[in-house]
Amino acid sequence: MLTTISYFGFLLALLIFTSVLFIGLSSIRLI
């Protein structure tokens, strides 16, 4: 159970990181 929680936490962190990186690249392209 602890491994699944840490796994979902890792996926959530990865999703947030990729979305922030994508938004950052998009804003750089818009400027």
C-alpha positions in Angstrom: 0.0 0.0 0.0 2.8 2.4 0.9 4.5 1.7 -2.5 1.3 2.5 -4.4 0.9 5.8 -2.6 4.5 6.8 -3.3 4.0 5.7 -6.9 1.0 7.9 -7.4 2.8 10.7 -5.6 5.6 10.3 -8.1 3.3 10.3 -11.1 1.5 13.4 -9.7 4.8 15.3 -9.3 5.9 14.3 -12.8 2.6 15.5 -14.2 2.9 18.8 -12.4 6.6 19.2 -13.5 5.8 18.5 -17.2 2.7 20.8 -17.2 4.8 23.7 -15.7 7.6 23.1 -18.1 5.1 23.0 -21.1 3.5 26.3 -19.9 6.9 27.9 -19.4 8.0 26.9 -23.0 4.7 28.2 -24.4 5.0 31.6 -22.6 8.6 31.9 -23.9 7.4 31.2 -27.4 4.6 33.8 -27.1 6.9 36.6 -26.0 
